[in-house]
Amino acid sequence: MPDLPGDESWDDLILGGLKIIQPRSGYRFSIDAVLLAHFPDLYDGMQVFDLGTGSGVIALLLAYRHKGIHITGLDIQEQMVDRARRSVQYNKLEKRITIIKADINQVTGYWPPAQADLVVCNPPFWKKGQGKVSLDPEQAVARHELKVTLPAILQAGAHLLKTGGRLAMVLPARRLTELFSELAPVGLKPVRLRMIHPTIDREAGHFLIEAGKGTRGEMTIMPPLIIYERAGVYTQEIQHLYERSPGEERSQDG
């Protein structure tokens, strides 16, 4: 395993022997990214865009889930792009994951429309002016809408999606109404929703959602996703995410 600068660490994603480079302090991925990476259905030939890829964790996990897809990860922060590229290279996934330094706000100028079958995004959870902004620049941009807003992300996603394509996101439960109000103006419609609860007796803290472009039919509200059985113990469903699942491709040979 290549040596890293003192401010970076190799971290084990557990699944498929994947490793990822992260800063020792500052922004590090959480279970939200893992849940999002396992939410959408995948199929051969899929073109996927990961908006705000950060360390590349979602792109790596998607590649682990299915070897027949290609993921393009975009991020505006140079250091995150560099780490994600090195992680992709270490895991020998260069043929299936491309990491690009790009501004989500400028996606409509970078790419022609209808490029993607799936767009995923783990966006900043806090709007500008809300919550406490981290002193760490990377963490601040990842958690607060300092560089991009939810409407801009939705617009970029809608631009990239083919007709019938889907946008998958994870957001705090408090932003559900806001999200619904922003989907229709960019031509997207909610098609799958799953609320995420820390424990079975606590209110939802976040939600997973898929919105479709040019899709019909009613929205499916899925059973709630419960994270912890009890303090420090994941539910069986969460534990299963870190286990080998029959039928999913595991090859990492690119």
ZIJO-V213283 format. One record per residue. N is the residue number from 0. RES is the residue in three letters. OMEGA is omega in whole degrees, -180 to 180 (* if undefined). D_FIRST is the distance of its C-alpha to the first C-alpha in whole Angstrom. Layout:
n & res & omega & d_first
N & RES & OMEGA & D_FIRST
N & RES & OMEGA & D_FIRST
This chain:
n & res & omega & d_first
0 & MET & -177 & 0
1 & PRO & 176 & 4
2 & ASP & 180 & 7
3 & LEU & 172 & 9
4 & PRO & -176 & 13
5 & GLY & -178 & 15
6 & ASP & 179 & 16
7 & GLU & 179 & 13
8 & SER & 169 & 11
9 & TRP & 178 & 9
10 & ASP & -176 & 11
11 & ASP & 176 & 12
12 & LEU & 178 & 15
13 & ILE & -176 & 16
14 & LEU & 172 & 17
15 & GLY & -179 & 16
16 & GLY & -179 & 12
17 & LEU & 176 & 12
18 & LYS & -180 & 10
19 & ILE & 178 & 11
20 & ILE & 178 & 11
21 & GLN & 173 & 14
22 & PRO & 179 & 16
23 & ARG & 174 & 17
24 & SER & -177 & 21
25 & GLY & -172 & 23
26 & TYR & 175 & 22
27 & ARG & -174 & 20
28 & PHE & -180 & 21
29 & SER & -179 & 23
30 & ILE & 178 & 25
31 & ASP & 180 & 27
32 & ALA & 180 & 24
33 & VAL & 179 & 23
34 & LEU & 179 & 27
35 & LEU & -179 & 28
36 & ALA & -180 & 25
37 & HIS & -174 & 27
38 & PHE & -175 & 30
39 & PRO & 171 & 31
40 & ASP & -179 & 32
41 & LEU & 178 & 30
42 & TYR & -178 & 31
43 & ASP & 175 & 31
44 & GLY & -179 & 31
45 & MET & 170 & 31
46 & GLN & -173 & 30
47 & VAL & 172 & 28
48 & PHE & 177 & 28
49 & ASP & -176 & 26
50 & LEU & -175 & 28
51 & GLY & -172 & 26
52 & THR & 178 & 23
53 & GLY & -179 & 21
54 & SER & -180 & 17
55 & GLY & -174 & 18
56 & VAL & -179 & 18
57 & ILE & 178 & 21
58 & ALA & 179 & 20
59 & LEU & -178 & 17
60 & LEU & 176 & 20
61 & LEU & 178 & 22
62 & ALA & 176 & 20
63 & TYR & -177 & 19
64 & ARG & -176 & 23
65 & HIS & -177 & 24
66 & LYS & -175 & 23
67 & GLY & 180 & 26
68 & ILE & 173 & 26
69 & HIS & -178 & 25
70 & ILE & 172 & 24
71 & THR & -180 & 25
72 & GLY & -179 & 23
73 & LEU & 172 & 25
74 & ASP & -177 & 25
75 & ILE & -174 & 27
76 & GLN & -173 & 24
77 & GLU & -178 & 23
78 & GLN & 178 & 20
79 & MET & 177 & 19
80 & VAL & -180 & 19
81 & ASP & 180 & 17
82 & ARG & -180 & 14
83 & ALA & 179 & 15
84 & ARG & 179 & 15
85 & ARG & 177 & 11
86 & SER & 178 & 11
87 & VAL & -180 & 13
88 & GLN & -179 & 12
89 & TYR & -179 & 8
90 & ASN & 177 & 10
91 & LYS & -179 & 13
92 & LEU & -176 & 16
93 & GLU & -179 & 17
94 & LYS & -175 & 20
95 & ARG & 178 & 21
96 & ILE & 175 & 20
97 & THR & 179 & 21
98 & ILE & -176 & 21
99 & ILE & 172 & 24
100 & LYS & -177 & 25
101 & ALA & 178 & 28
102 & ASP & 180 & 31
103 & ILE & -180 & 32
104 & ASN & -177 & 36
105 & GLN & -176 & 36
106 & VAL & -178 & 35
107 & THR & 177 & 38
108 & GLY & -179 & 38
109 & TYR & -172 & 35
110 & TRP & 171 & 35
111 & PRO & 179 & 38
112 & PRO & 173 & 39
113 & ALA & 178 & 38
114 & GLN & -167 & 35
115 & ALA & 170 & 33
116 & ASP & -178 & 34
117 & LEU & 171 & 32
118 & VAL & 176 & 31
119 & VAL & 179 & 29
120 & CYS & 170 & 29
121 & ASN & -167 & 28
122 & PRO & 172 & 31
123 & PRO & -176 & 31
124 & PHE & -175 & 33
125 & TRP & 174 & 36
126 & LYS & 179 & 38
127 & LYS & -179 & 39
128 & GLY & 178 & 41
129 & GLN & 177 & 40
130 & GLY & -180 & 38
131 & LYS & -179 & 36
132 & VAL & -180 & 34
133 & SER & 175 & 31
134 & LEU & 177 & 31
135 & ASP & -174 & 27
136 & PRO & -179 & 28
137 & GLU & -180 & 25
138 & GLN & 180 & 26
139 & ALA & -179 & 30
140 & VAL & -179 & 29
141 & ALA & -174 & 27
142 & ARG & -178 & 30
143 & HIS & -179 & 33
144 & GLU & 180 & 35
145 & LEU & -177 & 35
146 & LYS & -178 & 34
147 & VAL & -180 & 35
148 & THR & 178 & 37
149 & LEU & 178 & 37
150 & PRO & 179 & 40
151 & ALA & 177 & 38
152 & ILE & 180 & 35
153 & LEU & 179 & 38
154 & GLN & 179 & 39
155 & ALA & 179 & 36
156 & GLY & 179 & 35
157 & ALA & 178 & 39
158 & HIS & -176 & 39
159 & LEU & -173 & 36
160 & LEU & 168 & 37
161 & LYS & 173 & 39
162 & THR & -175 & 42
163 & GLY & 178 & 41
164 & GLY & -175 & 38
165 & ARG & 174 & 36
166 & LEU & 180 & 35
167 & ALA & -177 & 33
168 & MET & 169 & 32
169 & VAL & -176 & 32
170 & LEU & 174 & 34
171 & PRO & -178 & 36
172 & ALA & -178 & 39
173 & ARG & -178 & 41
174 & ARG & -177 & 41
175 & LEU & -180 & 42
176 & THR & 178 & 45
177 & GLU & -180 & 44
178 & LEU & -180 & 42
179 & PHE & -178 & 44
180 & SER & -177 & 47
181 & GLU & -175 & 44
182 & LEU & -175 & 43
183 & ALA & -178 & 47
184 & PRO & 179 & 47
185 & VAL & 175 & 44
186 & GLY & 179 & 45
187 & LEU & -179 & 43
188 & LYS & 179 & 44
189 & PRO & -178 & 43
190 & VAL & 177 & 42
191 & ARG & -179 & 40
192 & LEU & 176 & 40
193 & ARG & 178 & 38
194 & MET & -178 & 38
195 & ILE & -179 & 36
196 & HIS & 177 & 37
197 & PRO & 175 & 35
198 & THR & -173 & 37
199 & ILE & -177 & 40
200 & ASP & 179 & 43
201 & ARG & -179 & 41
202 & GLU & -179 & 42
203 & ALA & 176 & 40
204 & GLY & -178 & 37
205 & HIS & 174 & 35
206 & PHE & 171 & 36
207 & LEU & -179 & 34
208 & ILE & 169 & 36
209 & GLU & 175 & 37
210 & ALA & -177 & 39
211 & GLY & 176 & 41
212 & LYS & -180 & 42
213 & GLY & -180 & 45
214 & THR & 179 & 45
215 & ARG & 178 & 48
216 & GLY & -178 & 49
217 & GLU & 177 & 48
218 & MET & 175 & 45
219 & THR & 175 & 44
220 & ILE & -174 & 43
221 & MET & 174 & 41
222 & PRO & -180 & 41
223 & PRO & 176 & 39
224 & LEU & -178 & 36
225 & ILE & -175 & 35
226 & ILE & -173 & 32
227 & TYR & 171 & 33
228 & GLU & 174 & 35
229 & ARG & -175 & 36
230 & ALA & 176 & 34
231 & GLY & -178 & 30
232 & VAL & 179 & 31
233 & TYR & 172 & 30
234 & THR & -180 & 33
235 & GLN & -180 & 32
236 & GLU & 179 & 31
237 & ILE & 177 & 29
238 & GLN & -179 & 27
239 & HIS & 179 & 28
240 & LEU & -178 & 25
241 & TYR & 178 & 22
242 & GLU & 179 & 24
243 & ARG & -177 & 24
244 & SER & 178 & 27
245 & PRO & 174 & 29
246 & GLY & 178 & 30
247 & GLU & -180 & 27
248 & GLU & -178 & 24
249 & ARG & -174 & 21
250 & SER & 177 & 20
251 & GLN & -174 & 17
252 & ASP & 179 & 17
253 & GLY & * & 19
